[in-house]
């Protein structure tokens, strides 16, 4: 409906309709249609006659990953669509020897509003580090190798993580260990890890550094990079944070680009090409300035919130299971002893229940589906050998439970579990004994109220092996 726009008294003309299109509103633009579709889907999911049914299950001897309607198996070599009635292979890469398998991977999605050098850069891809020390960028839709960088021969890189999500990634080596003969004659290993830092769009090399006990202390146990901070954990329970940007500016010997000829460690080669790899061009010669330090049991540490706070467990064995929320500014403990409930009742006595009590129903996974504005909660009860679990959908605004359905498979709390709620599909990825993995796919079904078992043409759930054969 148009909006009447009246002219000023000095303009004696008739009122004229001002339509929404001339003001920049389009009733059929992509955003409006998409929001309406998501609103309709939310209503369908929450109505009484809708449920989620286990349509098929896929099994693998290697970990299973999921993203955006795709299941990745066999160390990311095989991609399967999960939105079809049966498993449909999108691509399968050729067989690689164990020495060339993918160790770890990160999904890369192009930034909005930036001009990228190649058309393939605008499509989702995987950054993958292989067992033979190559960094590959693989198409998420076809598995094609788009870019490759040789990392090094002096250490083994295995772990990928985000420093800044979708902007800067870090590749960490395994812990360096001296040969037994060197240890027997008293040689000490002081360098524990190597870290290589890359920018993603376009793929470019920032620098590589070694983490040395001589610099960070003999108790250094692990290291990571997150949000431009170098995080060093110690076997004493201490966690120390340093500015990675300050370290780069202070200790970088030479900025280096991929494809550049460079001399390092007595050799000359092309950066990122085999066998030269990438140089260690950030050489820390002195202890960097410390930004923050805290002591926590088993070095457990989380930071976030606004204003900034952190969560730790006091560094005493007797405090296991107790978490302190403290201000990052002055380390003061947050005052949060609720004395009145939401209904107005006064809290007179508190009871402590262990969250791992098998006979108590406990929340195991809480997630938020942003497109549908629904909160999903997995609740598990362990009775006897097997546990039973169900998934509840809650209104994100009011917390009211809108829908609940059970998982048909048992839930063993001693193994790892993942649940992904993605629009009209729910996936349960579970680890089983002997490092076997299963992915159970549930899809939304709108029932007519009749018994499904007597409906003609009903398909029974199938179990599929990683090679696609039916059990």
C-alpha positions as CSV (number, residue, x, y, z in Angstrom):
1,X,0.0,0.0,0.0
2,X,1.3,3.4,-0.9
3,X,2.0,6.2,1.6
4,X,0.3,9.6,1.0
5,X,2.8,12.4,0.9
6,X,1.4,15.9,1.4
7,X,3.1,18.9,0.0
8,X,3.8,22.1,1.9
9,X,1.0,24.7,2.0
10,X,3.0,26.8,-0.5
11,X,2.6,24.1,-3.1
12,X,-1.2,23.8,-4.1
13,X,-1.1,20.4,-5.7
14,X,-3.1,17.2,-5.0
15,X,-1.7,14.6,-2.6
16,X,0.2,11.9,-4.5
17,X,0.9,8.4,-3.4
18,X,4.6,7.6,-2.6
19,X,5.1,3.9,-3.2
20,X,7.6,1.9,-1.2
21,X,9.7,1.0,-4.2
22,X,10.6,4.7,-4.7
23,X,11.8,4.8,-1.1
24,X,14.1,1.8,-1.5
25,X,11.7,-1.0,-0.3
26,X,11.3,-4.0,-2.6
27,X,8.7,-6.6,-1.6
28,X,10.3,-9.3,-3.7
29,X,14.0,-8.7,-3.0
30,X,16.1,-11.6,-1.9
31,X,16.3,-10.6,1.8
32,X,12.6,-10.1,2.2
33,X,11.7,-13.4,0.6
34,X,14.4,-15.2,2.5
35,X,13.1,-13.8,5.9
36,X,9.6,-14.8,5.0
37,X,10.7,-18.3,4.1
38,X,12.6,-18.7,7.4
39,X,9.6,-17.5,9.3
40,X,7.3,-20.0,7.6
41,X,9.9,-22.8,8.2
42,X,10.0,-21.9,11.9
43,X,6.2,-22.2,12.2
44,X,6.3,-25.6,10.4
45,X,9.0,-26.9,12.7
46,X,7.2,-25.8,15.8
47,X,3.7,-27.1,14.9
48,X,2.3,-30.1,16.7
49,X,2.2,-32.5,13.7
50,X,5.9,-31.9,12.8
51,X,8.7,-34.2,13.9
52,X,12.2,-35.1,13.0
53,X,12.9,-38.7,11.8
54,X,16.1,-40.6,11.4
55,X,16.3,-41.1,7.6
56,X,19.8,-42.6,7.3
57,X,23.1,-43.1,9.1
58,X,26.6,-43.1,7.8
59,X,29.6,-44.7,9.4
60,X,33.3,-44.1,9.1
61,X,36.6,-45.3,10.7
62,X,37.9,-41.7,10.7
63,X,36.3,-38.5,12.3
64,X,33.3,-37.0,10.6
65,X,32.9,-33.2,10.0
66,X,29.8,-31.2,9.0
67,X,29.2,-27.8,7.4
68,X,26.4,-26.2,5.4
69,X,24.6,-29.3,4.4
70,X,27.7,-31.3,3.6
71,X,29.3,-34.2,5.5
72,X,33.0,-34.7,5.2
73,X,34.5,-38.2,5.6
74,X,37.8,-40.0,5.2
75,X,39.9,-37.0,6.4
76,X,38.0,-34.6,4.1
77,X,38.6,-36.6,1.0
78,X,34.9,-37.5,0.6
79,X,31.9,-35.0,0.6
80,X,28.3,-36.2,1.0
81,X,25.1,-34.2,0.9
82,X,22.9,-34.7,3.9
83,X,19.8,-32.9,2.6
84,X,18.8,-35.9,0.3
85,X,16.7,-38.9,1.2
86,X,19.8,-41.1,0.9
87,X,23.5,-40.3,1.0
88,X,24.6,-38.6,-2.2
89,X,28.4,-38.2,-2.9
90,X,29.2,-34.7,-4.0
91,X,32.9,-35.5,-4.7
92,X,35.5,-38.1,-3.7
93,X,39.2,-37.3,-4.0
94,X,41.6,-40.0,-5.3
95,X,43.1,-42.3,-2.8
96,X,46.2,-40.9,-1.0
97,X,48.8,-42.8,1.0
98,X,48.7,-42.4,4.7
99,X,51.8,-40.2,4.6
100,X,49.8,-37.7,2.5
101,X,46.5,-37.7,4.5
102,X,44.8,-34.5,5.6
103,X,45.6,-33.9,9.3
104,X,43.4,-30.8,10.0
105,X,41.3,-28.4,8.0
106,X,39.5,-25.0,8.3
107,X,36.6,-23.8,6.2
108,X,37.3,-20.6,4.3
109,X,34.5,-18.2,3.3
110,X,35.3,-15.1,1.3
111,X,34.8,-11.7,2.9
112,X,31.9,-9.5,1.9
113,X,32.7,-6.4,-0.2
114,X,36.3,-7.2,-1.1
115,X,37.7,-7.7,-4.6
116,X,39.6,-11.0,-4.7
117,X,42.2,-11.9,-7.3
118,X,40.6,-15.2,-8.6
119,X,37.0,-16.2,-9.4
120,X,37.5,-19.3,-7.3
121,X,38.2,-17.2,-4.2
122,X,34.5,-16.2,-4.0
123,X,33.5,-19.8,-3.4
124,X,33.9,-21.8,-0.1
125,X,37.1,-23.7,0.2
126,X,39.1,-25.7,2.8
127,X,42.5,-24.9,4.1
128,X,44.1,-28.3,4.9
129,X,47.4,-29.3,6.3
130,X,48.6,-32.7,5.2
131,X,50.8,-35.3,6.8
132,X,53.6,-34.6,4.4
133,X,53.7,-30.9,5.4
134,X,51.7,-29.3,2.6
135,X,49.2,-26.5,3.1
136,X,46.4,-27.0,0.5
137,X,43.4,-24.9,-0.4
138,X,40.7,-27.2,-1.7
139,X,37.4,-26.3,-3.3
140,X,34.6,-27.2,-0.9
141,X,32.4,-28.1,-3.8
142,X,34.7,-30.3,-5.9
143,X,37.8,-31.1,-3.8
144,X,40.0,-29.5,-6.5
145,X,43.4,-28.3,-5.3
146,X,43.3,-24.5,-5.8
147,X,46.6,-23.5,-4.1
148,X,49.4,-25.3,-2.4
149,X,52.3,-24.2,-0.1
150,X,55.1,-26.4,1.1
151,X,55.7,-25.7,4.8
152,X,58.9,-27.3,6.0
153,X,61.0,-30.4,6.4
154,X,62.6,-29.6,9.8
155,X,59.4,-30.2,11.8
156,X,55.9,-31.8,11.3
157,X,52.9,-29.4,11.1
158,X,49.6,-30.8,12.2
159,X,47.1,-28.3,13.7
160,X,45.1,-25.5,12.1
161,X,43.3,-22.7,14.0
162,X,42.0,-19.2,13.6
163,X,43.9,-16.2,14.9
164,X,41.3,-13.9,13.5
165,X,38.3,-15.8,12.0
166,X,38.3,-15.8,8.2
167,X,41.3,-13.4,8.1
168,X,44.4,-14.9,9.8
169,X,45.1,-18.6,10.5
170,X,47.9,-20.3,12.5
171,X,49.5,-23.7,11.8
172,X,51.2,-25.4,14.7
173,X,53.7,-28.1,14.6
174,X,53.7,-31.2,16.8
175,X,55.9,-31.1,19.9
176,X,59.5,-31.4,18.9
177,X,61.4,-34.3,20.5
178,X,65.1,-35.2,20.3
179,X,66.1,-38.7,19.2
180,X,66.7,-41.1,22.1
181,X,70.5,-41.1,21.4
182,X,70.7,-37.4,21.8
183,X,68.8,-37.5,25.0
184,X,71.0,-40.2,26.4
185,X,74.1,-38.0,26.0
186,X,72.4,-35.1,27.8
187,X,71.4,-32.9,25.0
188,X,68.4,-30.8,26.0
189,X,65.5,-29.9,23.7
190,X,64.6,-26.2,24.2
191,X,62.4,-25.5,21.1
192,X,59.0,-27.1,21.7
193,X,56.9,-25.8,18.8
194,X,56.9,-23.9,15.5
195,X,54.0,-21.6,14.6
196,X,53.4,-20.4,11.0
197,X,50.9,-17.5,10.4
198,X,49.1,-17.0,7.1
199,X,46.6,-14.4,5.9
200,X,43.7,-16.0,4.0
201,X,42.5,-13.5,1.3
202,X,44.6,-13.7,-0.7
203,X,46.7,-16.5,0.8
204,X,49.9,-14.9,2.0
205,X,52.7,-15.7,4.4
206,X,53.0,-13.5,7.6
207,X,55.8,-15.3,9.4
208,X,57.0,-18.3,11.3
209,X,58.5,-18.4,14.8
210,X,59.9,-21.0,17.2
211,X,58.7,-21.3,20.8
212,X,61.7,-21.8,23.0
213,X,61.9,-22.8,26.7
214,X,64.9,-20.5,27.0
215,X,62.6,-17.5,26.3
216,X,59.3,-18.6,27.8
217,X,60.5,-20.8,30.7
218,X,61.2,-24.4,31.3
219,X,57.6,-25.0,32.4
220,X,56.2,-24.1,29.0
221,X,53.7,-26.8,27.9
222,X,51.7,-25.5,25.0
223,X,51.1,-22.5,22.8
224,X,48.3,-21.0,20.6
225,X,47.4,-17.8,18.8
226,X,44.0,-16.2,19.1
227,X,42.7,-12.6,18.4
228,X,46.3,-11.4,17.9
229,X,47.5,-12.8,21.2
230,X,50.2,-15.4,21.8
231,X,48.9,-17.7,24.5
232,X,51.4,-19.8,26.4
233,X,50.3,-22.4,28.9
234,X,52.6,-23.9,31.5
235,X,52.6,-27.3,33.3
236,X,52.4,-25.3,36.6
237,X,48.9,-24.1,35.6
238,X,49.9,-20.6,34.6
239,X,48.5,-19.0,31.4
240,X,50.4,-16.0,30.0
241,X,49.3,-13.7,27.2
242,X,51.5,-11.7,24.9
243,X,50.8,-9.4,22.0
244,X,51.6,-11.2,18.7
245,X,51.6,-7.9,16.8
246,X,54.2,-6.5,19.2
247,X,56.3,-9.7,18.8
248,X,56.1,-9.5,15.0
249,X,57.2,-5.8,15.0
250,X,60.0,-6.3,17.4
251,X,61.5,-9.7,16.3
252,X,60.7,-10.1,12.6
253,X,64.0,-10.3,10.7
254,X,62.6,-9.8,7.2
255,X,59.1,-9.7,5.7
256,X,58.8,-12.5,3.2
257,X,56.2,-13.3,0.4
258,X,55.2,-16.6,-1.1
259,X,57.1,-17.2,-4.4
260,X,60.0,-14.9,-3.3
261,X,63.6,-16.1,-3.5
262,X,65.0,-16.1,-0.1
263,X,68.1,-17.3,1.8
264,X,67.5,-18.9,5.2
265,X,69.4,-21.5,7.3
266,X,72.2,-21.7,4.8
267,X,70.0,-22.5,1.9
268,X,68.5,-20.4,-1.0
269,X,65.1,-21.3,-2.4
270,X,61.6,-20.1,-3.3
271,X,59.3,-19.5,-0.4
272,X,56.5,-22.0,-0.3
273,X,58.0,-24.3,-2.9
274,X,59.3,-27.8,-2.3
275,X,61.9,-28.5,-0.7
276,X,62.6,-25.0,0.6
277,X,59.3,-24.3,2.4
278,X,58.8,-21.2,4.6
279,X,61.6,-19.6,6.6
280,X,61.6,-18.9,10.4
281,X,61.7,-15.1,9.9
282,X,60.5,-14.2,13.4
283,X,63.3,-14.9,15.8
284,X,62.5,-14.1,19.5
285,X,65.7,-13.3,21.3
286,X,64.3,-11.9,24.5
287,X,61.1,-12.4,26.6
288,X,58.3,-10.3,25.2
289,X,56.3,-7.9,27.3
290,X,53.7,-9.8,29.3
291,X,50.1,-8.6,28.8
292,X,48.2,-10.8,31.3
293,X,48.9,-13.8,33.6
294,X,46.6,-16.1,35.6
295,X,46.9,-19.4,37.3
296,X,44.2,-22.1,36.7
297,X,43.8,-25.8,37.3
298,X,45.1,-27.7,34.2
299,X,45.6,-24.3,32.5
300,X,41.9,-24.1,31.7
301,X,41.1,-20.5,30.7
302,X,38.4,-18.7,28.8
303,X,38.0,-15.0,28.0
304,X,35.1,-13.0,26.6
305,X,32.1,-10.9,27.5
306,X,31.6,-7.1,27.7
307,X,33.2,-5.7,29.7
308,X,36.0,-8.3,29.4
309,X,35.9,-11.1,31.9
310,X,37.6,-14.5,32.2
311,X,36.7,-17.9,33.6
312,X,39.2,-20.1,35.5
313,X,39.2,-23.0,38.0
314,X,41.3,-22.2,41.1
315,X,44.6,-24.0,40.8
316,X,43.9,-26.6,43.5
317,X,42.8,-30.2,43.0
318,X,40.2,-29.7,45.6
319,X,38.6,-27.0,43.5
320,X,38.0,-29.2,40.5
321,X,34.5,-28.5,39.0
322,X,34.4,-25.0,40.5
323,X,34.6,-22.0,38.1
324,X,35.4,-18.4,38.9
325,X,34.3,-15.5,36.7
326,X,36.6,-12.6,37.2
327,X,37.1,-9.1,35.7
328,X,40.0,-8.8,33.3
329,X,40.6,-5.3,34.5
330,X,41.4,-6.0,38.2
331,X,40.9,-9.8,38.7
332,X,38.0,-9.2,41.1
333,X,35.5,-12.0,41.4
334,X,32.1,-11.2,39.9
335,X,29.4,-10.9,42.6
336,X,26.5,-13.1,41.4
337,X,24.8,-14.9,44.5
338,X,21.1,-14.9,43.3
339,X,18.9,-14.5,46.4
340,X,15.5,-14.2,44.6
341,X,14.1,-16.4,41.9
342,X,12.5,-15.2,38.7
343,X,9.0,-15.9,40.3
344,X,9.9,-13.7,43.3
345,X,10.6,-16.5,45.9
346,X,13.5,-16.0,48.3
347,X,16.3,-18.5,48.1
348,X,16.7,-20.0,51.6
349,X,18.8,-23.1,50.9
350,X,21.0,-24.2,48.0
351,X,21.6,-27.7,46.7
352,X,24.6,-28.8,44.7
353,X,24.1,-31.5,42.1
354,X,27.0,-32.9,40.1
355,X,26.3,-32.3,36.4
356,X,27.7,-35.7,35.5
357,X,25.3,-37.6,37.8
358,X,24.1,-40.3,35.4
359,X,20.7,-40.6,36.9
360,X,20.0,-36.9,36.5
361,X,18.9,-35.4,33.2
362,X,21.6,-33.0,32.2
363,X,22.2,-30.5,29.4
364,X,25.0,-31.6,27.2
365,X,24.9,-29.3,24.2
366,X,23.3,-25.9,23.8
367,X,23.3,-24.1,20.4
368,X,21.5,-21.3,18.6
369,X,20.0,-21.5,15.1
370,X,20.3,-17.8,14.0
371,X,18.2,-18.1,10.8
372,X,15.2,-19.6,12.7
373,X,15.9,-17.8,16.0
374,X,15.6,-21.0,17.9
375,X,17.6,-22.3,20.8
376,X,18.4,-26.1,20.7
377,X,19.2,-28.0,23.8
378,X,20.3,-31.6,24.1
379,X,19.3,-33.3,27.4
380,X,20.7,-36.8,28.3
381,X,19.8,-39.3,31.0
382,X,22.2,-42.3,31.6
383,X,20.3,-45.3,32.9
384,X,22.0,-48.6,32.8
385,X,24.5,-49.2,30.1
386,X,23.0,-46.9,27.5
387,X,21.9,-43.3,27.7
388,X,18.8,-41.7,26.2
389,X,18.8,-38.2,24.7
390,X,16.3,-35.8,23.3
391,X,16.5,-32.5,21.5
392,X,14.4,-29.5,22.6
393,X,13.7,-26.3,20.7
394,X,13.2,-23.2,22.8
395,X,12.0,-19.7,21.9
396,X,15.2,-17.6,22.1
397,X,13.3,-14.6,23.5
398,X,11.1,-16.2,26.2
399,X,12.8,-19.5,26.8
400,X,9.6,-21.5,26.3
401,X,10.0,-25.0,25.0
402,X,8.3,-25.2,21.6
403,X,9.2,-28.7,20.4
404,X,10.9,-31.9,21.6
405,X,11.9,-35.1,19.9
406,X,14.0,-38.1,21.0
407,X,17.1,-39.5,19.4
408,X,16.5,-43.1,18.4
409,X,20.2,-44.1,18.9
410,X,21.6,-44.5,22.4
411,X,23.9,-41.9,23.9
412,X,27.0,-43.0,25.7
413,X,28.3,-40.1,27.7
414,X,31.8,-41.5,27.9
415,X,32.4,-40.7,24.2
416,X,32.4,-37.4,22.2
417,X,29.1,-36.2,20.6
418,X,28.2,-33.3,18.3
419,X,24.7,-32.1,17.3
420,X,24.1,-29.7,14.5
421,X,20.6,-28.1,13.9
422,X,20.6,-26.6,10.5
423,X,17.1,-25.4,9.3
424,X,15.1,-28.6,8.5
425,X,18.0,-31.0,9.3
426,X,19.5,-32.3,12.6
427,X,22.7,-34.3,12.6
428,X,24.1,-36.3,15.5
429,X,27.8,-37.2,15.1
430,X,29.0,-39.6,17.7
431,X,32.2,-41.5,18.5
432,X,31.9,-45.2,19.3
433,X,34.3,-47.7,20.8
434,X,37.5,-48.7,18.8
435,X,37.5,-45.2,17.1
436,X,34.4,-45.8,15.0
437,X,32.3,-42.8,14.1
438,X,28.6,-42.5,13.1
439,X,26.5,-39.6,11.7
440,X,22.8,-39.9,12.2
441,X,20.7,-37.7,9.9
442,X,17.2,-36.5,11.0
443,X,15.0,-34.6,8.6
444,X,11.8,-32.7,9.3
445,X,8.6,-34.6,8.6
446,X,5.1,-33.1,8.7
447,X,2.7,-35.9,9.7
448,X,-1.0,-36.1,8.8
449,X,-1.8,-37.6,12.2
450,X,-2.1,-41.2,10.9
451,X,0.2,-44.0,12.0
452,X,3.3,-43.7,9.7
453,X,3.8,-47.5,9.8
454,X,0.7,-48.1,7.7
455,X,1.4,-45.4,5.2
456,X,2.2,-46.8,1.8
457,X,5.6,-46.1,0.4
458,X,7.2,-45.4,3.7
459,X,11.0,-45.8,3.6
460,X,12.7,-47.5,6.5
461,X,15.9,-45.9,7.8
462,X,19.1,-47.4,6.3
463,X,22.6,-47.6,7.6
464,X,25.3,-46.9,5.1
465,X,29.0,-47.6,5.3
466,X,31.7,-45.0,4.4
467,X,31.9,-46.6,1.0
468,X,28.2,-46.1,0.4
469,X,27.1,-49.7,0.7
470,X,23.9,-50.6,2.5
471,X,24.2,-52.7,5.7
